[in-house]
């Protein structure tokens, strides 16, 4: 799950980077996670951010979901695919396909590849 989030430094000049590159492997399990909505007036959208705290540490990390990392794992991680199930992956596939013609083609090929691996 750590790979799904990007760390957002509190400093204005700080660059957003993967959470996995910021926390150590011995940080423990996730102990709390709070949703925080932040409206950035300089941008035309609202970014949803979260505060995460891990069991071995007092530091609170401000993070945001990296959607492309989640979708990438959906198509490349067999464990994630099997835990979600074919039906859930199909629904996500359809939702992603609504992004345009290129997304439809990529989605179709990904779905056919999964079916081929499953023996269908």
Biopython code that builds the backbone (N, CA, C, O; Angstrom):
import numpy as np
from Bio.PDB.StructureBuilder import StructureBuilder

atoms = [
    (1, "UNK", "N", (0.810, -1.195, 0.000)),
    (1, "UNK", "CA", (0.000, 0.000, 0.000)),
    (1, "UNK", "C", (0.855, 1.262, 0.000)),
    (1, "UNK", "O", (0.421, 2.303, -0.493)),
    (2, "UNK", "N", (2.037, 1.180, 0.535)),
    (2, "UNK", "CA", (2.913, 2.345, 0.587)),
    (2, "UNK", "C", (3.212, 2.854, -0.813)),
    (2, "UNK", "O", (3.367, 4.058, -1.015)),
    (3, "UNK", "N", (3.293, 1.947, -1.784)),
    (3, "UNK", "CA", (3.589, 2.339, -3.159)),
    (3, "UNK", "C", (2.446, 3.099, -3.815)),
    (3, "UNK", "O", (2.629, 3.676, -4.887)),
    (4, "UNK", "N", (1.278, 3.112, -3.198)),
    (4, "UNK", "CA", (0.123, 3.798, -3.765)),
    (4, "UNK", "C", (0.109, 5.286, -3.466)),
    (4, "UNK", "O", (-0.683, 6.024, -4.052)),
    (5, "UNK", "N", (0.972, 5.743, -2.565)),
    (5, "UNK", "CA", (0.916, 7.133, -2.109)),
    (5, "UNK", "C", (2.210, 7.883, -2.379)),
    (5, "UNK", "O", (3.297, 7.305, -2.407)),
    (6, "UNK", "N", (2.061, 9.183, -2.576)),
    (6, "UNK", "CA", (3.200, 10.089, -2.721)),
    (6, "UNK", "C", (3.277, 10.976, -1.493)),
    (6, "UNK", "O", (2.259, 11.450, -0.989)),
    (7, "UNK", "N", (4.494, 11.196, -1.018)),
    (7, "UNK", "CA", (4.735, 12.057, 0.127)),
    (7, "UNK", "C", (4.710, 13.506, -0.332)),
    (7, "UNK", "O", (5.316, 13.855, -1.345)),
    (8, "UNK", "N", (4.003, 14.351, 0.419)),
    (8, "UNK", "CA", (3.908, 15.777, 0.107)),
    (8, "UNK", "C", (4.592, 16.532, 1.242)),
    (8, "UNK", "O", (4.027, 16.643, 2.330)),
    (9, "UNK", "N", (5.798, 17.054, 1.009)),
    (9, "UNK", "CA", (6.502, 17.774, 2.079)),
    (9, "UNK", "C", (5.746, 19.038, 2.495)),
    (9, "UNK", "O", (5.023, 19.635, 1.697)),
    (10, "UNK", "N", (5.923, 19.430, 3.744)),
    (10, "UNK", "CA", (5.247, 20.632, 4.227)),
    (10, "UNK", "C", (5.887, 21.902, 3.683)),
    (10, "UNK", "O", (5.238, 22.945, 3.602)),
    (11, "UNK", "N", (7.148, 21.815, 3.313)),
    (11, "UNK", "CA", (7.807, 22.990, 2.742)),
    (11, "UNK", "C", (7.242, 23.253, 1.347)),
    (11, "UNK", "O", (6.970, 22.318, 0.594)),
    (12, "UNK", "N", (7.070, 24.511, 1.016)),
    (12, "UNK", "CA", (6.506, 24.873, -0.286)),
    (12, "UNK", "C", (7.432, 24.452, -1.422)),
    (12, "UNK", "O", (6.967, 24.050, -2.488)),
    (13, "UNK", "N", (8.737, 24.543, -1.196)),
    (13, "UNK", "CA", (9.686, 24.237, -2.264)),
    (13, "UNK", "C", (9.967, 22.739, -2.399)),
    (13, "UNK", "O", (10.637, 22.318, -3.342)),
    (14, "UNK", "N", (9.463, 21.939, -1.468)),
    (14, "UNK", "CA", (9.727, 20.505, -1.511)),
    (14, "UNK", "C", (9.034, 19.826, -2.671)),
    (14, "UNK", "O", (7.951, 20.238, -3.087)),
    (15, "UNK", "N", (9.658, 18.788, -3.189)),
    (15, "UNK", "CA", (9.082, 18.053, -4.319)),
    (15, "UNK", "C", (8.334, 16.830, -3.809)),
    (15, "UNK", "O", (8.750, 16.182, -2.848)),
    (16, "UNK", "N", (7.227, 16.531, -4.468)),
    (16, "UNK", "CA", (6.458, 15.342, -4.148)),
    (16, "UNK", "C", (7.241, 14.127, -4.614)),
    (16, "UNK", "O", (7.749, 14.103, -5.735)),
    (17, "UNK", "N", (7.341, 13.110, -3.750)),
    (17, "UNK", "CA", (8.068, 11.891, -4.109)),
    (17, "UNK", "C", (7.357, 10.694, -3.508)),
    (17, "UNK", "O", (6.550, 10.856, -2.592)),
    (18, "UNK", "N", (7.637, 9.494, -4.002)),
    (18, "UNK", "CA", (6.960, 8.306, -3.490)),
    (18, "UNK", "C", (7.157, 8.144, -1.980)),
    (18, "UNK", "O", (8.258, 8.346, -1.469)),
    (19, "UNK", "N", (6.107, 7.786, -1.287)),
    (19, "UNK", "CA", (6.183, 7.588, 0.160)),
    (19, "UNK", "C", (7.193, 6.509, 0.506)),
    (19, "UNK", "O", (7.868, 6.598, 1.531)),
    (20, "UNK", "N", (7.302, 5.500, -0.332)),
    (20, "UNK", "CA", (8.235, 4.396, -0.078)),
    (20, "UNK", "C", (9.694, 4.859, -0.044)),
    (20, "UNK", "O", (10.541, 4.182, 0.539)),
    (21, "UNK", "N", (9.994, 5.999, -0.660)),
    (21, "UNK", "CA", (11.364, 6.514, -0.640)),
    (21, "UNK", "C", (11.623, 7.396, 0.580)),
    (21, "UNK", "O", (12.758, 7.807, 0.820)),
    (22, "UNK", "N", (10.578, 7.688, 1.346)),
    (22, "UNK", "CA", (10.710, 8.593, 2.493)),
    (22, "UNK", "C", (10.698, 7.847, 3.821)),
    (22, "UNK", "O", (11.451, 8.190, 4.732)),
    (23, "UNK", "N", (9.850, 6.832, 3.938)),
    (23, "UNK", "CA", (9.776, 6.116, 5.214)),
    (23, "UNK", "C", (10.687, 4.903, 5.187)),
    (23, "UNK", "O", (10.962, 4.341, 4.127)),
    (24, "UNK", "N", (11.151, 4.506, 6.362)),
    (24, "UNK", "CA", (12.031, 3.348, 6.448)),
    (24, "UNK", "C", (11.205, 2.069, 6.501)),
    (24, "UNK", "O", (10.014, 2.096, 6.812)),
    (25, "UNK", "N", (11.844, 0.968, 6.199)),
    (25, "UNK", "CA", (11.147, -0.321, 6.171)),
    (25, "UNK", "C", (10.703, -0.762, 7.562)),
    (25, "UNK", "O", (9.791, -1.577, 7.696)),
    (26, "UNK", "N", (11.346, -0.224, 8.594)),
    (26, "UNK", "CA", (10.983, -0.617, 9.957)),
    (26, "UNK", "C", (10.027, 0.390, 10.614)),
    (26, "UNK", "O", (10.011, 0.516, 11.839)),
    (27, "UNK", "N", (9.243, 1.095, 9.818)),
    (27, "UNK", "CA", (8.290, 2.073, 10.342)),
    (27, "UNK", "C", (7.088, 1.409, 11.003)),
    (27, "UNK", "O", (6.330, 2.063, 11.718)),
    (28, "UNK", "N", (6.919, 0.149, 10.773)),
    (28, "UNK", "CA", (5.790, -0.560, 11.348)),
    (28, "UNK", "C", (4.560, -0.462, 10.471)),
    (28, "UNK", "O", (4.634, -0.044, 9.315)),
    (29, "UNK", "N", (3.436, -0.850, 11.030)),
    (29, "UNK", "CA", (2.164, -0.832, 10.307)),
    (29, "UNK", "C", (1.515, 0.542, 10.396)),
    (29, "UNK", "O", (1.873, 1.367, 11.237)),
    (30, "UNK", "N", (0.578, 0.761, 9.529)),
    (30, "UNK", "CA", (-0.189, 2.001, 9.545)),
    (30, "UNK", "C", (-1.063, 2.018, 10.792)),
    (30, "UNK", "O", (-1.851, 1.099, 11.012)),
    (31, "UNK", "N", (-0.925, 3.069, 11.615)),
    (31, "UNK", "CA", (-1.723, 3.125, 12.845)),
    (31, "UNK", "C", (-2.909, 4.067, 12.705)),
    (31, "UNK", "O", (-3.942, 3.856, 13.341)),
    (32, "UNK", "N", (-2.776, 5.111, 11.875)),
    (32, "UNK", "CA", (-3.917, 6.009, 11.660)),
    (32, "UNK", "C", (-3.792, 6.693, 10.302)),
    (32, "UNK", "O", (-2.701, 6.910, 9.774)),
    (33, "UNK", "N", (-4.965, 7.022, 9.765)),
    (33, "UNK", "CA", (-5.021, 7.700, 8.475)),
    (33, "UNK", "C", (-6.242, 8.603, 8.474)),
    (33, "UNK", "O", (-7.368, 8.138, 8.654)),
    (34, "UNK", "N", (-6.016, 9.900, 8.268)),
    (34, "UNK", "CA", (-7.103, 10.869, 8.239)),
    (34, "UNK", "C", (-7.156, 11.544, 6.889)),
    (34, "UNK", "O", (-6.122, 11.864, 6.301)),
    (35, "UNK", "N", (-8.352, 11.758, 6.404)),
    (35, "UNK", "CA", (-8.537, 12.462, 5.137)),
    (35, "UNK", "C", (-8.500, 13.963, 5.392)),
    (35, "UNK", "O", (-9.118, 14.459, 6.334)),
    (36, "UNK", "N", (-7.767, 14.685, 4.538)),
    (36, "UNK", "CA", (-7.669, 16.133, 4.639)),
    (36, "UNK", "C", (-7.912, 16.709, 3.251)),
    (36, "UNK", "O", (-7.198, 16.361, 2.311)),
    (37, "UNK", "N", (-8.895, 17.575, 3.103)),
    (37, "UNK", "CA", (-9.137, 18.231, 1.808)),
    (37, "UNK", "C", (-8.407, 19.560, 1.791)),
    (37, "UNK", "O", (-8.528, 20.360, 2.719)),
    (38, "UNK", "N", (-7.663, 19.784, 0.751)),
    (38, "UNK", "CA", (-6.948, 21.044, 0.596)),
    (38, "UNK", "C", (-7.322, 21.670, -0.728)),
    (38, "UNK", "O", (-7.202, 21.034, -1.775)),
    (39, "UNK", "N", (-7.768, 22.898, -0.692)),
    (39, "UNK", "CA", (-8.128, 23.607, -1.916)),
    (39, "UNK", "C", (-6.956, 24.497, -2.309)),
    (39, "UNK", "O", (-6.617, 25.441, -1.596)),
    (40, "UNK", "N", (-6.351, 24.196, -3.429)),
    (40, "UNK", "CA", (-5.240, 25.008, -3.918)),
    (40, "UNK", "C", (-5.797, 26.043, -4.886)),
    (40, "UNK", "O", (-6.179, 25.711, -6.008)),
    (41, "UNK", "N", (-5.841, 27.284, -4.453)),
    (41, "UNK", "CA", (-6.448, 28.325, -5.281)),
    (41, "UNK", "C", (-5.645, 28.611, -6.547)),
    (41, "UNK", "O", (-6.185, 29.163, -7.506)),
    (42, "UNK", "N", (-4.360, 28.243, -6.564)),
    (42, "UNK", "CA", (-3.564, 28.479, -7.766)),
    (42, "UNK", "C", (-3.840, 27.433, -8.840)),
    (42, "UNK", "O", (-3.425, 27.594, -9.987)),
    (43, "UNK", "N", (-4.536, 26.366, -8.475)),
    (43, "UNK", "CA", (-4.857, 25.313, -9.431)),
    (43, "UNK", "C", (-6.366, 25.237, -9.590)),
    (43, "UNK", "O", (-7.105, 25.802, -8.784)),
    (44, "UNK", "N", (-6.816, 24.564, -10.589)),
    (44, "UNK", "CA", (-8.248, 24.512, -10.874)),
    (44, "UNK", "C", (-8.924, 23.270, -10.298)),
    (44, "UNK", "O", (-10.029, 22.929, -10.721)),
    (45, "UNK", "N", (-8.291, 22.588, -9.347)),
    (45, "UNK", "CA", (-8.887, 21.392, -8.769)),
    (45, "UNK", "C", (-8.568, 21.314, -7.284)),
    (45, "UNK", "O", (-7.685, 22.009, -6.782)),
    (46, "UNK", "N", (-9.294, 20.466, -6.607)),
    (46, "UNK", "CA", (-9.064, 20.223, -5.192)),
    (46, "UNK", "C", (-8.299, 18.912, -5.064)),
    (46, "UNK", "O", (-8.692, 17.901, -5.646)),
    (47, "UNK", "N", (-7.228, 18.929, -4.317)),
    (47, "UNK", "CA", (-6.421, 17.739, -4.122)),
    (47, "UNK", "C", (-6.788, 17.105, -2.784)),
    (47, "UNK", "O", (-6.794, 17.775, -1.751)),
    (48, "UNK", "N", (-7.088, 15.834, -2.810)),
    (48, "UNK", "CA", (-7.374, 15.117, -1.566)),
    (48, "UNK", "C", (-6.074, 14.583, -1.010)),
    (48, "UNK", "O", (-5.337, 13.858, -1.679)),
    (49, "UNK", "N", (-5.812, 14.953, 0.219)),
    (49, "UNK", "CA", (-4.594, 14.490, 0.884)),
    (49, "UNK", "C", (-4.968, 13.800, 2.187)),
    (49, "UNK", "O", (-6.060, 13.983, 2.726)),
    (50, "UNK", "N", (-4.030, 13.005, 2.670)),
    (50, "UNK", "CA", (-4.248, 12.242, 3.885)),
    (50, "UNK", "C", (-3.083, 12.449, 4.826)),
    (50, "UNK", "O", (-1.966, 12.728, 4.390)),
    (51, "UNK", "N", (-3.340, 12.313, 6.122)),
    (51, "UNK", "CA", (-2.284, 12.282, 7.125)),
    (51, "UNK", "C", (-2.149, 10.841, 7.583)),
    (51, "UNK", "O", (-3.121, 10.223, 8.017)),
    (52, "UNK", "N", (-0.930, 10.307, 7.484)),
    (52, "UNK", "CA", (-0.667, 8.927, 7.889)),
    (52, "UNK", "C", (0.316, 8.909, 9.047)),
    (52, "UNK", "O", (1.262, 9.697, 9.091)),
    (53, "UNK", "N", (0.080, 8.007, 9.974)),
    (53, "UNK", "CA", (1.016, 7.778, 11.068)),
    (53, "UNK", "C", (1.246, 6.278, 11.167)),
    (53, "UNK", "O", (0.315, 5.485, 11.029)),
    (54, "UNK", "N", (2.496, 5.897, 11.407)),
    (54, "UNK", "CA", (2.858, 4.491, 11.500)),
    (54, "UNK", "C", (3.173, 4.126, 12.939)),
    (54, "UNK", "O", (3.473, 5.002, 13.751)),
    (55, "UNK", "N", (3.108, 2.836, 13.264)),
    (55, "UNK", "CA", (3.215, 2.380, 14.651)),
    (55, "UNK", "C", (4.565, 2.687, 15.287)),
    (55, "UNK", "O", (4.630, 2.939, 16.490)),
    (56, "UNK", "N", (5.617, 2.673, 14.525)),
    (56, "UNK", "CA", (6.945, 2.926, 15.097)),
    (56, "UNK", "C", (7.418, 4.329, 14.737)),
    (56, "UNK", "O", (8.347, 4.485, 13.945)),
    (57, "UNK", "N", (6.800, 5.330, 15.300)),
    (57, "UNK", "CA", (7.223, 6.699, 15.037)),
    (57, "UNK", "C", (6.113, 7.676, 15.335)),
    (57, "UNK", "O", (4.930, 7.338, 15.300)),
    (58, "UNK", "N", (6.516, 8.884, 15.628)),
    (58, "UNK", "CA", (5.549, 9.938, 15.947)),
    (58, "UNK", "C", (5.269, 10.842, 14.757)),
    (58, "UNK", "O", (4.322, 11.627, 14.781)),
    (59, "UNK", "N", (6.088, 10.736, 13.716)),
    (59, "UNK", "CA", (5.930, 11.627, 12.580)),
    (59, "UNK", "C", (4.637, 11.355, 11.829)),
    (59, "UNK", "O", (4.254, 10.205, 11.618)),
    (60, "UNK", "N", (3.969, 12.434, 11.429)),
    (60, "UNK", "CA", (2.769, 12.338, 10.607)),
    (60, "UNK", "C", (3.169, 12.713, 9.187)),
    (60, "UNK", "O", (3.762, 13.767, 8.959)),
    (61, "UNK", "N", (2.846, 11.856, 8.247)),
    (61, "UNK", "CA", (3.189, 12.073, 6.847)),
    (61, "UNK", "C", (1.959, 12.575, 6.103)),
    (61, "UNK", "O", (0.881, 11.992, 6.214)),
    (62, "UNK", "N", (2.122, 13.649, 5.349)),
    (62, "UNK", "CA", (1.057, 14.134, 4.482)),
    (62, "UNK", "C", (1.268, 13.494, 3.121)),
    (62, "UNK", "O", (2.331, 13.632, 2.516)),
    (63, "UNK", "N", (0.242, 12.789, 2.643)),
    (63, "UNK", "CA", (0.375, 12.029, 1.404)),
    (63, "UNK", "C", (-0.836, 12.253, 0.511)),
    (63, "UNK", "O", (-1.881, 12.723, 0.961)),
    (64, "UNK", "N", (-0.677, 11.912, -0.748)),
    (64, "UNK", "CA", (-1.799, 11.922, -1.688)),
    (64, "UNK", "C", (-1.722, 10.655, -2.523)),
    (64, "UNK", "O", (-0.641, 10.122, -2.771)),
    (65, "UNK", "N", (-2.879, 10.185, -2.949)),
    (65, "UNK", "CA", (-2.958, 8.944, -3.713)),
    (65, "UNK", "C", (-2.335, 9.124, -5.092)),
    (65, "UNK", "O", (-2.592, 10.112, -5.779)),
    (66, "UNK", "N", (-1.523, 8.168, -5.481)),
    (66, "UNK", "CA", (-0.946, 8.144, -6.817)),
    (66, "UNK", "C", (-1.774, 7.149, -7.633)),
    (66, "UNK", "O", (-1.476, 5.954, -7.663)),
    (67, "UNK", "N", (-2.814, 7.659, -8.292)),
    (67, "UNK", "CA", (-3.759, 6.788, -8.999)),
    (67, "UNK", "C", (-3.089, 5.927, -10.056)),
    (67, "UNK", "O", (-3.445, 4.760, -10.221)),
    (68, "UNK", "N", (-2.131, 6.484, -10.769)),
    (68, "UNK", "CA", (-1.486, 5.697, -11.825)),
    (68, "UNK", "C", (-0.732, 4.506, -11.245)),
    (68, "UNK", "O", (-0.662, 3.457, -11.884)),
    (69, "UNK", "N", (-0.169, 4.646, -10.053)),
    (69, "UNK", "CA", (0.522, 3.520, -9.416)),
    (69, "UNK", "C", (-0.467, 2.410, -9.048)),
    (69, "UNK", "O", (-0.158, 1.226, -9.179)),
    (70, "UNK", "N", (-1.655, 2.804, -8.587)),
    (70, "UNK", "CA", (-2.687, 1.819, -8.242)),
    (70, "UNK", "C", (-3.130, 1.063, -9.493)),
    (70, "UNK", "O", (-3.225, -0.164, -9.482)),
    (71, "UNK", "N", (-3.400, 1.803, -10.572)),
    (71, "UNK", "CA", (-3.853, 1.161, -11.807)),
    (71, "UNK", "C", (-2.762, 0.277, -12.406)),
    (71, "UNK", "O", (-3.049, -0.787, -12.956)),
    (72, "UNK", "N", (-1.517, 0.719, -12.297)),
    (72, "UNK", "CA", (-0.410, -0.085, -12.810)),
    (72, "UNK", "C", (-0.341, -1.415, -12.074)),
    (72, "UNK", "O", (-0.163, -2.461, -12.698)),
    (73, "UNK", "N", (-0.479, -1.385, -10.758)),
    (73, "UNK", "CA", (-0.452, -2.626, -9.982)),
    (73, "UNK", "C", (-1.627, -3.538, -10.328)),
    (73, "UNK", "O", (-1.506, -4.763, -10.297)),
    (74, "UNK", "N", (-2.756, -2.931, -10.654)),
    (74, "UNK", "CA", (-3.927, -3.723, -11.023)),
    (74, "UNK", "C", (-3.619, -4.603, -12.236)),
    (74, "UNK", "O", (-4.099, -5.733, -12.323)),
    (75, "UNK", "N", (-2.822, -4.086, -13.166)),
    (75, "UNK", "CA", (-2.515, -4.827, -14.398)),
    (75, "UNK", "C", (-1.216, -5.616, -14.334)),
    (75, "UNK", "O", (-0.971, -6.460, -15.197)),
    (76, "UNK", "N", (-0.376, -5.362, -13.331)),
    (76, "UNK", "CA", (0.926, -6.026, -13.301)),
    (76, "UNK", "C", (1.147, -6.922, -12.083)),
    (76, "UNK", "O", (2.050, -7.759, -12.096)),
    (77, "UNK", "N", (0.351, -6.765, -11.042)),
    (77, "UNK", "CA", (0.533, -7.540, -9.822)),
    (77, "UNK", "C", (-0.547, -8.625, -9.739)),
    (77, "UNK", "O", (-1.720, -8.334, -9.505)),
    (78, "UNK", "N", (-0.135, -9.859, -9.933)),
    (78, "UNK", "CA", (-1.088, -10.972, -9.949)),
    (78, "UNK", "C", (-1.799, -11.129, -8.611)),
    (78, "UNK", "O", (-2.972, -11.497, -8.568)),
    (79, "UNK", "N", (-1.093, -10.850, -7.521)),
    (79, "UNK", "CA", (-1.687, -10.971, -6.190)),
    (79, "UNK", "C", (-2.833, -9.968, -6.021)),
    (79, "UNK", "O", (-3.899, -10.311, -5.509)),
    (80, "UNK", "N", (-2.602, -8.736, -6.454)),
    (80, "UNK", "CA", (-3.646, -7.720, -6.349)),
    (80, "UNK", "C", (-4.842, -8.080, -7.222)),
    (80, "UNK", "O", (-5.992, -7.927, -6.811)),
    (81, "UNK", "N", (-4.563, -8.555, -8.420)),
    (81, "UNK", "CA", (-5.633, -8.951, -9.337)),
    (81, "UNK", "C", (-6.480, -10.065, -8.726)),
    (81, "UNK", "O", (-7.709, -10.017, -8.782)),
    (82, "UNK", "N", (-5.828, -11.060, -8.148)),
    (82, "UNK", "CA", (-6.579, -12.182, -7.588)),
    (82, "UNK", "C", (-7.353, -11.786, -6.337)),
    (82, "UNK", "O", (-8.434, -12.321, -6.094)),
    (83, "UNK", "N", (-6.823, -10.857, -5.536)),
    (83, "UNK", "CA", (-7.543, -10.413, -4.341)),
    (83, "UNK", "C", (-8.768, -9.582, -4.702)),
    (83, "UNK", "O", (-9.807, -9.694, -4.051)),
    (84, "UNK", "N", (-8.657, -8.758, -5.725)),
    (84, "UNK", "CA", (-9.799, -7.949, -6.137)),
    (84, "UNK", "C", (-10.848, -8.788, -6.853)),
    (84, "UNK", "O", (-12.046, -8.555, -6.700)),
    (85, "UNK", "N", (-10.402, -9.754, -7.627)),
    (85, "UNK", "CA", (-11.323, -10.604, -8.376)),
    (85, "UNK", "C", (-11.579, -10.063, -9.770)),
    (85, "UNK", "O", (-11.402, -8.876, -10.041)),
    (86, "UNK", "N", (-11.999, -10.960, -10.643)),
    (86, "UNK", "CA", (-12.226, -10.607, -12.049)),
    (86, "UNK", "C", (-13.299, -9.534, -12.207)),
    (86, "UNK", "O", (-13.153, -8.618, -13.017)),
    (87, "UNK", "N", (-14.366, -9.648, -11.437)),
    (87, "UNK", "CA", (-15.484, -8.715, -11.593)),
    (87, "UNK", "C", (-15.079, -7.284, -11.248)),
    (87, "UNK", "O", (-15.407, -6.346, -11.974)),
    (88, "UNK", "N", (-14.363, -7.124, -10.132)),
    (88, "UNK", "CA", (-13.917, -5.786, -9.723)),
    (88, "UNK", "C", (-12.954, -5.208, -10.744)),
    (88, "UNK", "O", (-13.050, -4.031, -11.093)),
    (89, "UNK", "N", (-12.031, -6.020, -11.225)),
    (89, "UNK", "CA", (-11.068, -5.554, -12.222)),
    (89, "UNK", "C", (-11.780, -5.150, -13.514)),
    (89, "UNK", "O", (-11.385, -4.187, -14.171)),
    (90, "UNK", "N", (-12.811, -5.878, -13.865)),
    (90, "UNK", "CA", (-13.583, -5.547, -15.060)),
    (90, "UNK", "C", (-14.290, -4.198, -14.899)),
    (90, "UNK", "O", (-14.303, -3.387, -15.825)),
    (91, "UNK", "N", (-14.867, -3.964, -13.739)),
    (91, "UNK", "CA", (-15.536, -2.682, -13.485)),
    (91, "UNK", "C", (-14.532, -1.528, -13.559)),
    (91, "UNK", "O", (-14.825, -0.482, -14.139)),
    (92, "UNK", "N", (-13.358, -1.720, -12.973)),
    (92, "UNK", "CA", (-12.315, -0.685, -13.038)),
    (92, "UNK", "C", (-11.878, -0.485, -14.482)),
    (92, "UNK", "O", (-11.662, 0.645, -14.920)),
    (93, "UNK", "N", (-11.749, -1.580, -15.217)),
    (93, "UNK", "CA", (-11.383, -1.516, -16.632)),
    (93, "UNK", "C", (-12.382, -0.675, -17.423)),
    (93, "UNK", "O", (-11.989, 0.158, -18.239)),
    (94, "UNK", "N", (-13.646, -0.890, -17.185)),
    (94, "UNK", "CA", (-14.686, -0.131, -17.891)),
    (94, "UNK", "C", (-14.618, 1.341, -17.517)),
    (94, "UNK", "O", (-14.732, 2.210, -18.382)),
    (95, "UNK", "N", (-14.432, 1.626, -16.228)),
    (95, "UNK", "CA", (-14.336, 3.014, -15.789)),
    (95, "UNK", "C", (-13.145, 3.718, -16.426)),
    (95, "UNK", "O", (-13.246, 4.877, -16.830)),
    (96, "UNK", "N", (-12.021, 3.019, -16.516)),
    (96, "UNK", "CA", (-10.836, 3.605, -17.150)),
    (96, "UNK", "C", (-11.041, 3.785, -18.648)),
    (96, "UNK", "O", (-10.499, 4.712, -19.250)),
    (97, "UNK", "N", (-11.827, 2.895, -19.245)),
    (97, "UNK", "CA", (-12.070, 2.962, -20.689)),
    (97, "UNK", "C", (-12.847, 4.211, -21.070)),
    (97, "UNK", "O", (-12.794, 4.641, -22.222)),
    (98, "UNK", "N", (-13.553, 4.787, -20.145)),
    (98, "UNK", "CA", (-14.323, 6.007, -20.435)),
    (98, "UNK", "C", (-13.419, 7.205, -20.671)),
    (98, "UNK", "O", (-13.899, 8.298, -20.969)),
    (99, "UNK", "N", (-12.097, 7.002, -20.539)),
    (99, "UNK", "CA", (-11.142, 8.095, -20.699)),
    (99, "UNK", "C", (-10.894, 8.499, -22.141)),
    (99, "UNK", "O", (-10.311, 9.558, -22.371)),
    (100, "UNK", "N", (-11.300, 7.723, -23.107)),
    (100, "UNK", "CA", (-11.090, 8.065, -24.505)),
    (100, "UNK", "C", (-10.725, 6.855, -25.331)),
    (100, "UNK", "O", (-10.552, 5.764, -24.788)),
    (101, "UNK", "N", (-10.603, 7.028, -26.654)),
    (101, "UNK", "CA", (-10.328, 5.907, -27.556)),
    (101, "UNK", "C", (-9.052, 5.143, -27.218)),
    (101, "UNK", "O", (-9.033, 3.913, -27.279)),
    (102, "UNK", "N", (-7.996, 5.852, -26.868)),
    (102, "UNK", "CA", (-6.743, 5.163, -26.552)),
    (102, "UNK", "C", (-6.899, 4.314, -25.298)),
    (102, "UNK", "O", (-6.392, 3.195, -25.229)),
    (103, "UNK", "N", (-7.601, 4.849, -24.311)),
    (103, "UNK", "CA", (-7.831, 4.098, -23.080)),
    (103, "UNK", "C", (-8.676, 2.857, -23.351)),
    (103, "UNK", "O", (-8.467, 1.816, -22.728)),
    (104, "UNK", "N", (-9.612, 2.961, -24.262)),
    (104, "UNK", "CA", (-10.466, 1.823, -24.603)),
    (104, "UNK", "C", (-9.629, 0.704, -25.216)),
    (104, "UNK", "O", (-9.785, -0.461, -24.853)),
    (105, "UNK", "N", (-8.750, 1.055, -26.135)),
    (105, "UNK", "CA", (-7.897, 0.056, -26.786)),
    (105, "UNK", "C", (-6.957, -0.582, -25.774)),
    (105, "UNK", "O", (-6.834, -1.806, -25.728)),
    (106, "UNK", "N", (-6.292, 0.238, -24.960)),
    (106, "UNK", "CA", (-5.378, -0.299, -23.949)),
    (106, "UNK", "C", (-6.122, -1.186, -22.962)),
    (106, "UNK", "O", (-5.630, -2.243, -22.567)),
    (107, "UNK", "N", (-7.295, -0.754, -22.573)),
    (107, "UNK", "CA", (-8.109, -1.521, -21.640)),
    (107, "UNK", "C", (-8.501, -2.863, -22.250)),
    (107, "UNK", "O", (-8.450, -3.892, -21.577)),
    (108, "UNK", "N", (-8.884, -2.852, -23.501)),
    (108, "UNK", "CA", (-9.274, -4.076, -24.195)),
    (108, "UNK", "C", (-8.109, -5.053, -24.261)),
    (108, "UNK", "O", (-8.279, -6.237, -23.973)),
    (109, "UNK", "N", (-6.918, -4.567, -24.641)),
    (109, "UNK", "CA", (-5.761, -5.448, -24.738)),
    (109, "UNK", "C", (-5.371, -5.993, -23.374)),
    (109, "UNK", "O", (-4.985, -7.157, -23.259)),
    (110, "UNK", "N", (-5.466, -5.170, -22.342)),
    (110, "UNK", "CA", (-5.147, -5.633, -20.995)),
    (110, "UNK", "C", (-6.119, -6.714, -20.547)),
    (110, "UNK", "O", (-5.720, -7.715, -19.952)),
    (111, "UNK", "N", (-7.382, -6.505, -20.833)),
    (111, "UNK", "CA", (-8.392, -7.485, -20.467)),
    (111, "UNK", "C", (-8.185, -8.797, -21.216)),
    (111, "UNK", "O", (-8.320, -9.870, -20.628)),
    (112, "UNK", "N", (-7.859, -8.727, -22.503)),
    (112, "UNK", "CA", (-7.621, -9.941, -23.281)),
    (112, "UNK", "C", (-6.397, -10.685, -22.762)),
    (112, "UNK", "O", (-6.387, -11.916, -22.729)),
    (113, "UNK", "N", (-5.367, -9.948, -22.358)),
    (113, "UNK", "CA", (-4.161, -10.575, -21.825)),
    (113, "UNK", "C", (-4.487, -11.317, -20.523)),
    (113, "UNK", "O", (-4.011, -12.431, -20.303)),
    (114, "UNK", "N", (-5.299, -10.695, -19.665)),
    (114, "UNK", "CA", (-5.689, -11.341, -18.406)),
    (114, "UNK", "C", (-6.519, -12.589, -18.672)),
    (114, "UNK", "O", (-6.341, -13.611, -18.009)),
    (115, "UNK", "N", (-7.417, -12.507, -19.631)),
    (115, "UNK", "CA", (-8.238, -13.672, -19.981)),
    (115, "UNK", "C", (-7.365, -14.809, -20.514)),
    (115, "UNK", "O", (-7.590, -15.975, -20.191)),
    (116, "UNK", "N", (-6.382, -14.466, -21.322)),
    (116, "UNK", "CA", (-5.482, -15.478, -21.872)),
    (116, "UNK", "C", (-4.699, -16.174, -20.776)),
    (116, "UNK", "O", (-4.521, -17.391, -20.798)),
    (117, "UNK", "N", (-4.223, -15.366, -19.794)),
    (117, "UNK", "CA", (-3.480, -15.964, -18.668)),
    (117, "UNK", "C", (-4.367, -16.873, -17.847)),
    (117, "UNK", "O", (-3.912, -17.895, -17.333)),
    (118, "UNK", "N", (-5.646, -16.503, -17.718)),
    (118, "UNK", "CA", (-6.587, -17.298, -16.918)),
    (118, "UNK", "C", (-7.070, -18.534, -17.668)),
    (118, "UNK", "O", (-7.775, -19.370, -17.103)),
    (119, "UNK", "N", (-6.694, -18.650, -18.938)),
    (119, "UNK", "CA", (-7.077, -19.818, -19.728)),
    (119, "UNK", "C", (-8.381, -19.660, -20.448)),
    (119, "UNK", "O", (-8.938, -20.637, -20.948)),
    (120, "UNK", "N", (-8.891, -18.423, -20.514)),
    (120, "UNK", "CA", (-10.168, -18.192, -21.160)),
    (120, "UNK", "C", (-10.030, -17.716, -22.585)),
    (120, "UNK", "O", (-11.034, -17.479, -23.257)),
]
sb = StructureBuilder()
sb.init_structure("model")
sb.init_model(0)
sb.init_chain("A")
sb.init_seg("    ")
for serial, (resi, resn, name, xyz) in enumerate(atoms, 1):
    if name == "N":
        sb.init_residue(resn, " ", resi, " ")
    sb.init_atom(name, np.array(xyz, "f"), 0.0, 1.0, " ", f" {name:<3s}", serial, name[0])
structure = sb.get_structure()
